[in-house]
Amino acid sequence: MSAVRAKPAKPAKPARPTKRPGRETSVPTINDVGRAELSAALTRAAAGKAPLAELLAAWSIVPAAELADVIATVDIAPELAEIVSADSNAGFARLSQREAERDPRLADVLIGWLADPPWHSTSTQPFYKLVLQRLEAIADPRSIDGLTRASKAMQKVVKGKSMRGWLVERIGLTRDALRALVPGGVPALTPAERKLVAGAAKALADDRSAGLPKQPTGRAKTAVDLLAAIRADPRDDAPRHVYGDVLVEKGDPRGTFITMQLARAGRAPTPAERKAEVALLAQHARVWLGELAGVVGGLTRDSFAVGPERTGTQIRFERGFLAGCFIGRTPKRVAAVAGNPELATVEELTLYSEGAVVLQKAHLPALRSLHIPAALLDLVHAAPFASRLEMLECTGEPSPAFAENVKRCATLAALRRLELDLHANEIDVPVRDVITAALALPQVEQFGVNCYGSLVFERTGKRWRLIGNDEGMPDRMVTAIRGLVET
């Protein structure tokens, strides 16, 4: 579906430019454009008159997260996937040809490309410069936190020190520029405006419903029962096989996808299998994910992974169902999906600070690998999945509380791999305390520590030995950590 361009509202007086030289983009304040313009756009949207276009017009007036959440229910990721389907030169040309637009959905996709860059060499920097320029032009306040998360995620996948450092710097500059655009924050919507937003959301859903598959009823009860059995025991493939066959008989492409993946269960797909599986995901994943589609990132081809291996923040499907993803958006949107039944088959999950509600409410019988901020670690120990957790990654600033929560991980009986992403420039006492607590866990066999570079150690008897070094960490820190771990 092509992007819908909203007609820009006419401001009552000129908007203030940012302080960065050469930039004229700014986020209008509510005084610039007036409540009347906003209310009129929302009223038209709630009445079903081109609801998406009017919502985009309203968002251009007040870029509130509530509006962005509703707009995001109409996905533009598939039409953007072609931009990064070839090399970076082609990507630059295609993105340049796309007319600049203020659309929060485009901002989400662009941030996804920064979090998991499609190209890693320094020769591709012009593409990322353009991506960051577009993000600044869109001026989505949500992108401030989004860029922070993207920078952290990017540092784990871009191995080249020069490119990684360049991206960290450029992302930081764009984040600072966006902060300057909204120094006082986004004006809050009034209760009346929020009511109109709710009406607009319903109108938009009604507008899209004709193109969505109908939900099964009546004779589909067997399929519903099978789906419940899959979620109750994600390890058992028997109901998955039967469920796939039932859907194939109905002509549902989900059945084809399930049978394709089950046919190679336990091994990585061949290039041909991977291409076929990802093609189906690119076409149908939004429907298959349901409400989760709005919180797991852009649904581009590059966002999907298929196979049994760990994938970090990519959306991974295996044996026909969601097996790995990250969850992150506004706290309200994350809370809305915390109990989603599709999470029952997730084996690998990445959460951010707003993800506490997921740890508290989600049914996660398949979970084996968890990536969280250190602030959420205390919620893990009492979680139903705690005894099954095999891999844990925590990110945060070293502190006594962090060290104490790491010590408590001794109760995680199945834990074999622990990774700590420490926000530290020196190996000081808090860093030493956290690392020492990790080394004392008797069940852990592999231990990784990341301070602007990664070191991985493996336990051999009573000693630890270095088995991985991406050479991104300063030498003085490598020496200090090795001295602490290997003695």
C-alpha positions in Angstrom: 0.0 0.0 0.0 1.4 3.4 -0.9 2.0 5.9 1.8 -0.8 8.5 2.3 0.4 12.1 2.3 -1.5 14.3 4.6 -2.1 17.9 3.6 0.0 20.1 6.0 -1.9 22.3 8.3 -1.4 26.1 7.8 0.3 27.5 10.9 -1.0 30.7 12.5 2.6 31.9 12.7 6.0 30.7 11.6 7.4 27.7 13.5 10.7 28.1 15.2 13.6 26.6 13.4 16.0 24.3 15.2 19.4 25.8 16.3 21.4 23.5 14.0 22.8 25.4 11.1 21.1 24.6 7.8 18.0 22.9 9.3 14.6 24.5 9.0 12.5 21.6 10.3 10.7 22.1 13.6 7.9 20.5 15.6 4.9 22.9 15.7 3.6 23.7 19.1 -0.2 23.7 19.7 -0.1 27.5 19.7 1.4 27.6 16.2 -1.5 25.8 14.6 -4.4 26.0 17.0 -6.6 23.5 18.7 -9.3 24.1 16.0 -7.1 22.6 13.2 -6.4 19.5 15.4 -10.0 19.0 16.4 -11.2 19.4 12.8 -8.8 16.8 11.5 -9.7 14.3 14.3 -13.4 14.9 13.8 -13.1 14.1 10.1 -11.1 11.0 10.9 -13.6 9.8 13.5 -16.4 10.3 10.9 -14.6 7.9 8.5 -13.6 10.6 6.0 -10.1 9.4 4.9 -9.2 8.5 8.5 -5.6 7.7 7.8 -4.9 11.0 5.9 -6.7 13.0 8.6 -4.8 11.2 11.4 -1.5 12.0 9.7 -2.6 15.6 9.4 -3.5 15.6 13.1 -0.1 14.1 14.0 1.7 16.8 11.9 0.0 19.3 14.2 0.7 17.5 17.5 3.0 14.5 17.2 1.5 12.7 20.2 2.3 9.0 20.8 -1.4 8.2 21.0 -1.8 9.3 17.4 1.3 7.5 16.2 0.0 4.3 17.8 -3.2 4.4 15.8 -1.4 5.4 12.6 1.0 2.4 13.0 -1.9 0.0 12.6 -1.6 0.6 8.9 1.8 -0.9 7.9 4.0 0.7 5.3 7.0 -1.6 6.0 6.4 -3.9 3.0 6.6 -1.1 0.5 9.8 0.2 2.1 11.5 -3.3 2.1 12.7 -2.8 -1.5 14.9 0.1 -0.4 17.3 -2.2 1.4 16.9 -5.2 -0.8 20.0 -4.6 -2.9 23.2 -2.7 -2.2 23.6 0.6 -0.3 24.0 2.6 -3.5 20.6 1.4 -4.7 19.2 1.9 -1.2 20.4 5.5 -1.2 18.9 6.2 -4.6 15.5 4.6 -3.7 15.3 6.5 -0.4 16.3 9.8 -2.2 13.6 9.3 -4.8 10.9 8.8 -2.1 9.4 12.2 -1.4 10.1 13.5 2.1 7.1 12.9 4.4 6.2 13.4 8.1 5.0 9.9 9.0 5.7 8.2 12.3 5.6 4.8 10.6 8.5 5.8 8.4 10.4 6.9 11.5 9.9 3.4 13.0 11.3 1.7 9.9 14.3 4.0 9.6 15.2 3.4 13.3 14.9 -0.3 12.6 17.6 0.0 9.8 19.8 1.8 12.3 19.3 -0.9 15.0 20.1 -3.7 12.7 22.0 -2.1 9.7 21.6 -3.9 6.4 25.2 -2.9 5.5 28.2 -2.6 7.8 31.1 -1.1 5.8 32.2 2.5 6.0 31.5 2.9 2.3 27.7 2.7 3.1 27.8 5.8 5.3 26.0 8.1 2.8 22.9 5.8 3.1 22.8 6.2 6.9 23.4 10.0 6.6 20.3 10.2 4.5 18.4 7.9 7.0 19.3 10.3 9.9 18.4 13.4 7.8 15.0 11.9 7.1 14.5 11.1 10.8 15.3 14.7 11.8 12.9 15.9 9.1 10.1 13.7 10.4 10.7 15.0 13.9 8.9 12.2 15.7 9.5 12.8 19.5 9.4 9.0 20.0 12.5 8.7 17.9 14.6 10.2 20.8 14.2 7.0 22.8 14.1 5.0 19.7 17.6 6.2 18.6 19.0 5.4 22.1 17.8 1.8 21.8 18.9 1.6 18.1 22.4 2.7 19.1 22.7 0.1 21.7 21.4 -2.7 19.4 23.6 -1.6 16.6 26.8 -1.9 18.6 26.1 -5.6 19.1 25.8 -6.3 15.4 28.3 -4.0 13.7 31.7 -5.5 14.3 33.9 -2.8 12.5 35.1 -0.4 15.2 35.3 2.6 12.7 31.8 2.1 11.4 30.4 1.4 14.8 31.9 4.5 16.3 30.7 6.7 13.4 27.2 5.4 13.7 27.2 6.0 17.5 28.3 9.6 16.9 25.9 10.4 14.1 22.9 8.8 15.9 23.8 10.8 19.0 23.8 14.1 17.0 20.4 13.3 15.5 19.0 12.5 18.9 20.3 15.8 20.3 18.8 17.6 17.4 15.4 16.0 18.0 15.6 16.9 21.7 16.1 20.6 20.6 12.9 20.4 18.5 10.7 19.6 21.5 12.3 21.3 24.5 9.1 21.6 26.3 7.7 18.2 25.3 4.7 17.4 23.1 1.5 19.2 24.1 -0.9 16.8 25.8 -4.2 16.0 24.1 -7.3 17.1 25.9 -9.9 14.5 27.0 -12.1 15.6 24.1 -9.3 15.1 21.6 -8.5 11.7 23.1 -12.1 10.7 22.6 -11.9 11.7 19.0 -8.7 9.7 18.6 -10.5 6.6 19.9 -13.3 7.2 17.3 -10.7 7.7 14.6 -9.0 4.4 15.5 -12.3 2.6 15.1 -13.0 4.3 11.8 -9.5 3.4 10.6 -10.0 -0.3 11.7 -13.4 -0.4 9.9 -11.8 1.1 6.8 -9.2 -1.7 6.7 -11.4 -4.6 7.8 -12.6 -5.4 4.2 -9.0 -6.4 3.3 -8.4 -8.6 6.3 -9.2 -12.4 6.5 -12.3 -13.2 8.4 -11.9 -14.9 11.8 -12.8 -18.6 11.8 -16.0 -19.7 13.4 -18.3 -22.7 13.6 -16.4 -25.7 12.0 -13.1 -24.0 12.8 -13.5 -25.0 16.4 -11.0 -27.9 15.8 -8.4 -25.4 14.6 -9.0 -23.2 17.7 -8.5 -26.3 20.0 -5.3 -27.2 18.2 -4.0 -23.7 18.6 -4.7 -23.8 22.3 -2.8 -27.1 22.5 0.2 -25.6 20.8 0.3 -22.7 23.2 -0.2 -25.0 26.2 2.9 -27.2 25.3 5.1 -25.4 22.8 7.6 -28.3 22.7 5.1 -30.7 21.2 5.1 -30.7 17.4 2.2 -33.1 17.0 -0.6 -30.4 17.3 1.5 -28.1 15.0 1.5 -30.7 12.3 -2.3 -31.2 12.5 -3.0 -27.5 12.8 -0.9 -26.9 9.6 -2.8 -29.6 7.7 -6.1 -28.1 8.8 -5.1 -24.7 7.5 -3.7 -26.1 4.2 -7.1 -27.8 3.6 -8.8 -24.4 4.0 -6.3 -22.7 1.6 -4.8 -20.6 4.4 -1.1 -19.7 3.5 -0.3 -20.0 7.3 -0.7 -23.8 6.9 1.8 -23.8 4.0 4.2 -21.9 6.1 3.8 -24.2 9.1 4.3 -27.3 7.1 7.4 -25.8 5.3 9.1 -25.1 8.6 8.2 -28.3 10.3 9.6 -30.3 7.3 13.1 -29.0 8.2 12.6 -28.7 12.0 15.9 -28.9 13.9 18.2 -27.5 11.2 18.9 -24.2 9.5 17.0 -23.6 6.2 18.7 -23.8 2.9 19.0 -20.5 0.9 15.9 -21.6 -1.2 13.9 -22.5 1.9 14.9 -19.3 3.7 13.8 -17.2 0.7 10.4 -19.0 0.5 9.7 -18.7 4.2 10.7 -15.0 4.4 8.5 -14.2 1.4 5.5 -15.7 3.2 6.3 -13.7 6.3 6.8 -10.5 4.4 3.3 -10.9 2.9 1.4 -12.3 5.9 3.2 -11.7 9.2 1.2 -8.6 10.1 -2.0 -10.7 10.2 -0.3 -13.7 11.9 1.2 -11.5 14.6 -2.1 -9.7 15.3 -1.6 -7.1 18.1 2.0 -7.9 18.4 2.7 -6.5 15.0 2.6 -3.0 16.4 5.3 -3.6 19.1 7.9 -5.8 17.4 9.4 -3.3 15.0 9.2 -2.8 11.2 7.9 -5.8 9.3 10.4 -5.6 6.4 12.1 -8.7 4.9 15.3 -7.9 6.7 13.4 -7.9 10.0 12.5 -11.5 9.7 14.7 -14.5 10.7 13.9 -18.2 10.2 15.8 -21.1 11.7 16.8 -22.4 15.2 19.7 -19.9 15.8 19.5 -16.9 18.1 18.7 -13.7 16.3 18.8 -10.8 18.8 16.1 -8.3 17.9 14.9 -9.8 14.6 11.4 -11.3 14.4 12.2 -15.1 14.3 9.7 -17.8 13.3 10.5 -21.5 13.8 8.3 -24.6 13.5 5.6 -22.3 12.1 5.3 -19.9 15.0 6.8 -16.8 16.6 10.0 -17.9 18.4 12.0 -14.7 19.0 11.4 -11.0 19.0 11.9 -7.8 20.9 8.9 -5.9 22.4 9.2 -2.1 22.7 7.1 0.9 22.0 5.1 3.2 24.4 4.3 1.8 27.8 0.6 1.8 26.9 1.1 -0.3 23.8 3.4 -2.8 25.5 1.0 -3.2 28.4 -1.8 -3.9 25.9 0.0 -7.0 24.5 1.6 -8.3 27.7 -0.9 -11.2 27.9 -1.0 -11.9 24.2 -1.3 -15.7 23.6 1.1 -15.5 20.6 3.9 -15.0 23.1 3.4 -18.6 24.3 5.8 -20.0 21.6 8.5 -17.4 22.1 11.9 -18.9 23.0 14.0 -15.7 22.9 12.8 -12.3 24.0 14.3 -8.8 24.3 12.6 -6.2 26.5 13.3 -2.6 27.3 12.4 -0.6 30.4 8.7 -0.5 29.5 8.7 -4.4 29.4 8.3 -5.0 33.1 4.6 -5.7 32.6 5.5 -8.4 30.1 7.6 -10.2 32.7 4.7 -9.9 35.2 1.8 -10.9 33.0 2.9 -12.9 30.0 2.5 -16.6 29.7 6.0 -17.7 28.5 6.2 -21.5 28.7 8.8 -21.7 25.8 11.1 -18.9 27.0 14.8 -20.0 27.2 16.7 -16.8 26.4 16.0 -13.3 27.8 17.6 -9.9 27.1 16.6 -7.1 29.6 17.7 -3.9 31.3 19.3 -4.5 34.7 16.4 -2.7 36.3 14.1 -5.6 35.4 16.3 -8.3 36.7 14.6 -8.5 40.1 11.4 -9.5 38.3 13.0 -12.6 36.7 13.7 -14.5 39.9 10.0 -15.0 40.8 8.8 -15.5 37.2 7.2 -18.8 36.2 9.8 -19.3 33.5 12.8 -18.7 35.8 13.7 -22.3 36.3 13.8 -22.9 32.5 15.9 -19.9 31.6 19.1 -21.0 29.9 20.5 -17.7 28.6 20.3 -14.2 30.2 21.6 -10.9 29.0 21.4 -7.8 31.2 22.2 -4.2 30.3 22.8 -1.4 32.7 25.1 0.8 34.8 27.0 -1.2 37.5 25.6 -0.7 41.0 25.3 -2.5 44.3 21.7 -3.4 43.4 22.8 -4.8 40.0 25.5 -6.9 41.7 22.9 -8.2 44.3 20.5 -9.2 41.6 23.2 -11.0 39.7 24.0 -13.0 42.9 20.4 -14.0 43.1 20.7 -15.6 39.7 22.1 -18.6 41.5 18.5 -19.8 41.8 18.1 -20.0 38.0 18.9 -23.7 37.8 19.0 -24.0 34.0 21.1 -20.9 33.4 24.2 -21.7 31.4 25.1 -18.5 29.7 25.2 -15.0 31.2 26.1 -11.8 29.3 26.5 -8.4 31.0 26.4 -5.2 28.9 27.9 -2.7 31.4 27.7 1.0 30.8 31.2 1.8 32.1 34.3 3.5 30.9 36.5 2.2 33.7 36.8 -1.1 35.6 36.0 0.4 38.9 34.6 -1.1 42.1 30.9 -1.3 41.0 32.0 -3.1 37.7 34.2 -5.5 39.7 31.4 -6.3 42.1 29.0 -7.1 39.2 31.5 -9.3 37.4 32.6 -11.1 40.6 28.9 -11.9 41.4 28.6 -13.4 37.9 31.7 -15.5 38.2 30.4 -17.0 41.5 27.3 -18.5 39.8 28.0 -22.2 39.9 25.7 -23.3 37.1 27.0 -20.7 34.5 29.3 -22.2 31.8 29.8 -19.2 29.5 30.1 -15.6 30.7 30.3 -12.5 28.4 31.0 -8.9 29.3 30.5 -5.9 27.0 32.0 -2.5 27.6 32.1 -0.9 24.2 33.4 -4.3 23.0 32.8 -7.9 24.0 34.8 -10.6 25.8 33.4 -14.1 26.2 34.8 -16.6 28.7 34.1 -20.3 29.2 34.4 -22.2 32.4 36.9 -25.1 32.4 36.8 -26.9 35.7 37.3 -24.2 38.3 38.9 -21.7 35.9 37.7 -19.4 33.2 39.4 -19.0 29.8 38.9 -16.4 27.1 37.2 -17.8 24.0 36.0 -14.6 22.2 37.2 -11.1 21.8 35.7 -8.7 19.1 38.6 -6.3 19.7 36.3 -3.4 20.2 37.1 -2.9 23.9 40.0 -0.7 24.9 43.1 -2.7 25.8 43.3 -1.3 29.4 39.8 -2.6 30.0 40.5 -6.0 28.4 43.6 -6.4 30.7 41.6 -5.4 33.8 38.7 -7.8 33.1 40.9 -10.7 32.1 42.9 -10.2 35.3 39.7 -10.3 37.3 38.1 -13.3 35.5 41.1 -15.5 34.8 42.9 -15.4 38.2 
